[in-house]
Amino acid sequence: MLGWTLIRLTGPAQRSFQRIHSLQQCTFLYASASAHLSVKSLSSMAEDPRAITEVSSSKMFGGFNKRYKHWSYSCGCHMTFSIYFPPAAATTMVPVLYWLSGLTCSDENFIQKSGAQRAAAKRGLALICTDTSPRGLNVDGESDSWDFGVGAGFYLDATQPKWKNWQMYSYVTKEVPELLSANFPILDTNRASIFGHSMGGHGALTIYLKNSDKYKSVSAFAPISNPISCPWGQKALPGYLGDDASRWKEYDATELMKSFKGTKTTILIDQGDEDKFLHQKQLLPDRFEEACNLVGMPLLLRMQPGYDHSYYFIASFIEDHIEHHAIALSS
C-alpha cells in the first residue's frame, strides 16, 4: 500500500480504510496490486491477462515508485512496467503521463535518472514507464545489435514472422491502458498524455499522431523524427515490417504529420545541439518541423546549446515537459 493504514475488522476478509474519501470511498485503491491484498502468482498470469505482481516499491517526494510484472498477451512473454504514483493519488483520481524510453533502455531508466518525480508530485501526475521491447524469448539474433531486437522495439507492431512478438505499438496503446484500468482505478486513463526520448520520442510522436483522440498532449526529447530517412529507421523498419516502404510510413512521425487531420495542439520538442546523433543525421528534427509547418501544427522546437543525448539533458528540461502536459491534462 502507499502508506495508508488498514484497520482489520472482525469477520472474514472485512477491511476498511482508516482514511475514507468520497471518491467511491477509496475501497478500490490498489485493490489488486497491494502487498496486503491478494495478488495472483506469475504462474497464473497467462490465464488472466489483467493479473500483475508488484516487484518493488520506493517512496519518493511523498509518492511511490512501483514496478510491476505481468504476462503480456501482445508480446507473448512476461513484461515489466513502472509507475510513479504522486501523493495526490491518496485522495483523488490522477491523470497519467506515459513515458517511452530509447534504444537499449528498460522501464527503469527514466524512473531512476530523470528526476521527473519532483515535478509530477507537485502537479499530481502519475508517470507510466513501459519497457522498450519483449525480453526472454530467445529469438535468434535478438541481441546481436543494440539498435534492433531486444531493447529496440521501435513502438511498432512487427509483421515479419521472426519478430511476431515485437508488438510494442499494441502493448503501449491498448494493453497497458487496460492493465491500468483493471488494477488501478485511482488512475484516470481517460486523461492521458505521452512523451519520450530518442526512439521513445519517435514512439510518442507516432502514437499521438495516430491516436490524437486518446492523448491530450505530446512532447519529446531528441526524437527520431523521420526514421524512413535515417540509418536507425532504415534498419529497423524493413527488419520488422518487410520491404514494403508504404508500411514504414505508418511509423514515421514526419510522414504521419503530412496527412494529420486531428486537433491542432502545440508539440514540445527539446534537442541538444551537441547531440552526436543529431549530427549523424539520425534524428532529423528539421524534417518534422517542415511537416508541421505544412499542416499548420504548432511546434515548439527548442535547440538547447551545449546539450547532448543523455539523461543529463533530459533531467535539465524535464520540468518544462511535465508542465506542458499538466496544463493540457487540466484543461
MARSE-631913 format. One record per residue: x, y, z of N, C-alpha, C, CB in turn. Coordinates in steps of 0.2 Angstrom, whole numbers, plus 5000, padded with zeros to 4 digits. Glycine has a CB too. Layout:
<atoms>
XYZXYZXYZXYZ
...
</atoms>
This chain:
<atoms>
500449945000500050005000500450065000499550005006
500150124998500550184998500650225004500350224992
500750185010500750215016500150225020501150275015
499550205017498950215021498850155026498350215016
498550175032498450125037497850085036498450155044
497850025036497249975036497049955043497449915031
496349965044496049935050495749875049495549985053
495949815052495749755051495149745056496249695052
494549735053493949725056493749655058493349755053
493349635063493149565064492749545058492749565071
492849475057492449445052492949435046491849485049
492849385042493249365037493349415031493049295034
493949435030494149475024493749545025493949445018
493549565031493249635031493749685033492749635037
493849735028494349785029494049855027495049765025
494349905030494149975028494750015029493549995032
494750075025495250115026495150165032495350155019
495750175035495650225041495450295038496250235045
495750305032495550375029495050365023496250405027
494450375024493950365019493850435016493350345022
493850425009493650485005493050475001494350505000
492850534998492150524994492250494988491950594993
492850484985492950454978492850384979493650474975
492150354979492050284979492350254986492250244973
492350304991492650284997493350254997492150235000
493650254991494350234990494450164992494850274995
493850124992493950054993494350014987493250014994
494350044982494650014976495450024976494350044970
495750074980496350094979496850034979496550144985
497250024974497749974973497449904975498349994977
496849894974496549834976496849764974495849834974
497149764968497449704965498149704965497149694958
498449764967499249764967499549774974499449824963
499149784979499449794986499749734989498849814990
500249744993500549684996500149655001501249704999
499649695004499149675009498549635006498949735013
498449645000497849614997498149554992497449664993
497649514990497849454986498149474979497249414985
498649444977498949464970499049394967499649504971
498949384961498949324958499749304956498649314951
499949244957500649224956500849234948500749154958
501449234947501649234940501449174936502449244939
501349124939501149064935500449064933501249004940
500049114936499349114934499249174929498849124940
499749214927499649274923499449254916500349314923
499649204913499449184907498749174906499849124904
498449154912497749134912497349204913497549094918
497549254916497249314917497649374914497049324925
497449404909497949454906497949514910497649464899
497549524915497549584919497849574925496749604921
498149514927498549504933499249534933498549424934
499449564938500049594939500349574946500049674938
501049584946501349564953501849624954501749504952
501749654960502249714962502949684963501949744968
503449714960504149694960504549734966504449694954
504349794966504749844970504349904972505449864967
504549934977504150004979504650044983503549984983
504650104981505150154985504750224985505750164981
504750254991504450314992504850374990504250325000
504550424986504950474983504450534983505250454977
504750594986504350654985503650644988504350684978
503550604993502850594996502450544992502450664996
502650524986502350474982502750414982502150494975
502550364977502950304977503050284970502450244980
503750264969503950224963503750154964504650234961
503350124959503250054960503350014953502450044962
503649954954503749914947503349854947504549904947
503049834942502649784941502849734935501949804940
502649674936502749614931502149584929503349564934
502049564923501449534921501549494914500849584920
501049454913501149414906500749464901500749344907
501149474896500849514890500549474885501449564887
499949484883499649444878499849474871498849454878
500049544871500349574865501049544863500349644866
501449534868502149514866502249444868502649564870
501849414871501949334872502449324877502049304866
502549364882503149354887502949394893503849374884
503349384898503249424904503549494902503649394910
503249544904503449614904503449654910503049654898
503849704911503849744917503649814915504549744920
503349854919503249924919503349964925502549944915
503450024925503550064932503050114932504250084932
502850134938502350194939502550234945501650164941
502550294944502650344949501950364951503150404948
501750354957501150374960501250444964500750324964
500950494962501050564966500650554972500850624961
500850604977500450604983499750614982500750654988
499550654977498850664976498450604975498750704970
498750544973498350484972498050454979498850434969
498250484984498050464991497250484992498450484996
497150534988496450564989496050574983496550634993
496250574977495950584971496150544965495850664970
495750544960496050514954496550564951495450494949
497050534947497550574944497650554937498250564948
497850604933497950584926498650554925497950654922
498750524919499350484918499750514912499150404916
500350504913500850534908501350474906501250594911
501250454900501650394898502350414895501250354892
502850384898503550394895503750334891504050414901
504050344885504350294881505150314881504050294874
505550264883506250264883506550244876506550224888
507250264876507550254869507950184869508050304869
508350184864508750124862509150094868509150134856
509150034870509449994875509150004882510150024875
508650044883508350064889507850014891508050134889
507650014898507149974900506650024903507349924906
506149994907505650044911505950074917505049994913
506550064919506850084925507350154923507250034928
507550164917508050214916507750284918508250214909
507150294915506850364917506650374924506150364913
506450324927506250324934506850334939505950254937
507450314937508050314941508450374939508450254940
508450404933508850454931508550524929509250434925
507950534928507650594925507550644930507050574921
507350624937507150674942506450694940507650724942
506050664936505350694934504850684940505150654929
505050644945504550634951504450704955504750584955
504950744955504850804959504250844956505450844960
504350854949503850894946503150864945504050914939
503150794944502550754944502150754951502650684942
502550754956502250754963501850824964502750744968
502250874962501950944963501350954958502450994961
501350924952500750934948500250874948500950944941
500350824952499850774953499750734947499150804955
500350714944500350664938500650604939500650704932
500350544937500650484938501050474931500050424938
501650444932502150434927502150354925502850454929
501950334919501950264917502550254912501250254914
502950214914503550194910503550124908504250214914
503550114902503550044899504250024897503050034893
504349954896504949934893504949954885505049854894
505549934882505649954875505649904870506349984875
505549834873505449784869505249724873506049764865
505049664870504949604873505649574875504649544869
505649534880506349504883506249434884506549544889
506749394884506749324886506549274881506449324893
506349294875506049254870506649214867505749294865
507249234867507749194864507649184856507849124867
507449234853507449234846508149244843506949294843
508249204838508949204835509149274833509049154830
509749304836509949364834509649424837509849374826
509249414842508849464846509349514849508349434850
509949494851510349534855511049544851510549504862
511049534844511649544841511849614840511549514834
511349664840511549734839511149774844511449754832
511349834846511049874851510449914848511549914854
510449914842509849954839509349914835510150004834
509349854836508749814834508749754838508949794826
508049734839507949674843507749694851508549624843
508149664855508049674862508249744864508449624867
507749784867507949854869507849904863508649854872
507549874858507449914852506849904848508049904847
506249904851505649884848505349934844505149874854
505549994844505350054840504550064840505550034833
504250034845503550054846503150044840503450124849
503249994837502849974831502549904832503249974824
502149874828501849804828502249774822501149804827
502749734823503049694818502649644814503649654821
502749644808502449594803502849544801502149634798
503449544802503949494800503849434805504649514799
503749374802503649314807504149304812503649254803
504749314811505349304816505249354822506049314813
504949414820504849464825504149474827505149524823
503749414827503049424828502849444835502749354827
503349434840503149454847503349534848503549414852
503649564843503849634844503149674842504449654840
502749684847502049714846502049774851501549664847
502549814851502549874856502049924855503249904856
501849934849501349984847500649964851501149994840
500449904850499849874853499949874861499649804850
500549854863500649854870500549914873501349824871
500849974870500850034874500150064873501350084870
499850064867499150094866498550064868499150114858
498649994869498049954871498149914878497849904866
498649874878498749834883498849864890499249774882
499349914890499549944896498949984899500149994895
498650024895498050064897497450014900497750104892
497449954897496949904900497149884907496849844895
497849874908498049844914497949904919498849834913
498149964917498050014922497350024925498250084919
496850024920496150024922495949974926495750034915
496149914925495949854928496249854935496149794925
496849874936497149864943497249934947497849844941
497149984944497250054947496750104945497950084946
496150094948495550144946495750214949494950114949
496250214953496450284955496750324949496950284961
496950284944497250324938496750334933497850274935
496750394931496250414926496450414919495950494927
496450354916496750344910496350374904496650264908
495750404905495450444900495750514900494750454902
496150534905496650594904497350574904496450644911
497550574898498250544896498650584892498150474894
499250584893499750624888500350574887499950694890
500750594882501350544881501950584879501150494875
502550564881503150594879503750534879503350654883
504350554876504850504876505450534874504650444872
505950494873506650514871506950474866507150514878
507250504861507550464855507050414852508150434858
507250354852506750304849506050314853507050234850
506050324859505450344863505150404861505550344870
505550454859505250514856504850504849505750564855
505150454845504850434839504250404841505350384835
504250354846503650324848503050364850503750274853
503250414855502750464857502450504852503050504862
502850524847502550564842502150524837503150594837
502350464835501950424830501250404834502350364828
501350384840500750354844500250414845500950334851
500450474846500050534847499650544840500450594849
500050554835499850574828499350524826500350584823
499350454828498850404826498350394830499250344825
498350424836497850424842497750484845498050364847
497650544842497650604845497050614849497650664840
496550574848495950574852496050544859495350534848
496550504860496650474866497150504871496950404865
497550554868498050594872497950664871498750574869
498050694877497950774877498550814874497850794884
499150784875499750814873500250774871499950874878
500850794868501450754866502050804867501350724859
502550774869503250804869503750754868503350854875
504350784866504950734865505550764866504950704858
506050724868506750744869507150704863507050724876
507450744859507850724854507550664850508550704856
506950664847506650614844506950594838505950624844
506850524836507050504829506450524825507150424829
506450584822505850614819505650594812506050694819
506150564808506050544801506350474800506250594796
506150424803506550364803506650334796506250314807
506150344791506250314785506850344781505650324780
507150404784507650434781508350434785507550504780
508350394790508950394794509250324795508850424801
509850304796510150244797509750194802510850244799
509550224808509250184813508550154810509150214819
508150204807507550184804507650134798507150244802
508050144794508150114788508450034789508650144783
508650024795508749964798508149924801509349964803
507849964806507349934810506649924806507149984816
506449974802505849974798505749914794505650034795
506249904789506249844785506349774789506749844779
506749784794506849724798506249694801507349734803
505749744804505149724807504549724803505049774813
504549764797503949764793504049744786503749844793
504649724784504749694777504949754773504149664775
504949734766505249784761504749834758505449744756
504049824760503549874758503649944761502849844759
503949994758504050054761503450094763504450094756
502950074760502250114762502150094769501750094757
502350034771502150014778502650054783502249944779
503150074781503650114785503350174787504350124782
503050214782502750274784502250274789502450304777
501950224791501450214796501750224803501150154796
502450224803502850234810503350284809503150164812
503150334805503650394804503250454806503950394797
503550494811503150554813503150604808503450584819
503650614804503650664798503150654793504350674795
503150584791502650564786501950574789502750494784
501850554795501150554798500950624798501150524805
501350674800501150744801500950774794501750784804
501250754789501050774782500250764781501450744777
499950714784499250704782498850704789499250634779
499150734794498750744800498150784800499250774806
497550754802496950794802496650804809496450754798
497050794814496750794821496750864823497150754825
496650874830496650934833497350964834496350924841
497351034832498051064832498251084839498051124828
498751054842498951074849499751074849498751014854
500051114853500751134852501151074855500951194857
501651054850502050994852502751024854502150954845
502951004860503651024863504150974861503551044870
504751004858505250954857505950994859505350934850
506350964863506950994865507550944862507050994873
508050984859508550954856509250984857508450954848
509650944860510350974861510750984855510750924866
511051044854511451054848512151014848511551124847
512350984854512950944854512850874854513350964860
512250854852512050784852512350754846511250784851
512750704847513150674841512650634836513650624844
512050614839511650584834511250634830511150544838
511150694832510950744828511450754822510850814832
512050764823512550774818512650714814513250794821
512450654816512550594812511850584808512650534816
511450634808510850634804510350574806510950624796
510350554812509850504815509250534817510250464820
509250594819508650624822508150674817508850664828
508450714813508150754808507550794810507950704803
507650834816507050874818506850924813507250904825
507250944809507150994803506550964799507751014800
506650904797506150874793505450874796506350804791
505450864803504750864806504550934807504850834813
504950984808504751054808504451074801505351094810
504751054796504451064789503751034788504951044784
503650974791502950944790502450984795503050874792
502651004801502251034805502051104802502551054812
502451134799502351204795501851194789502951234793
501951134786501551114780500751114782501751054777
500651084788499951074790499651124795499851004792
500151164797499951214802499951194809499251244801
500351144811500351114818500851154822500551044818
500651184828501051224832501651174834500751254838
502251194834502851164836503351204840503151124830
503451194846503951224849504651184849503751244857
505051194845505651154844506251204847505851144837
506551174853507051214856507651184855506851224864
508151214852508851194851509251214857509151214845
509451174861509751184868510551184867509551134873
510851244868511551254866511951204871511751324867
512451164869512951134873512651064875513151174878
512051044874511750984877511850924872511050994879
511950864875512050804871511350764871512650764874
511450694871510850654870510750614877511050604865
511050634882511050594888510450614893511650604892
510450574898509950594903510150654907509850534908
510750684907510850744910510450804906511650764909
510450794899510050834895509250834897510150824888
509050774898508350764899508150794906508150684900
508550774911508450804918508450884918509050774923
508850914914508950984914508251014911509451004909
507850984907507251014905506650974906507351024897
506650924911506050884912505450924915506250824916
505650974919505151004922504651044917505351054928
505051074912504651104907504151054903505151134902
504350994902503950944899503350924904504350884897
503450914910502950904915502450954915503250884922
502651014915502251074915501851074909502651144916
502151064903501751064896501151014897502251044891
501350954899500750904900500250924905501050834900
500450944911500050964916499551014914500450994922
499751064910499251114908498751084903499651174904
498951034899498551004894498050954898498850964889
498250924903497850874906497350904911498350824910
497450974913497051004917496451044914497451054922
496551044907496051084903495451044902496351114896
</atoms>
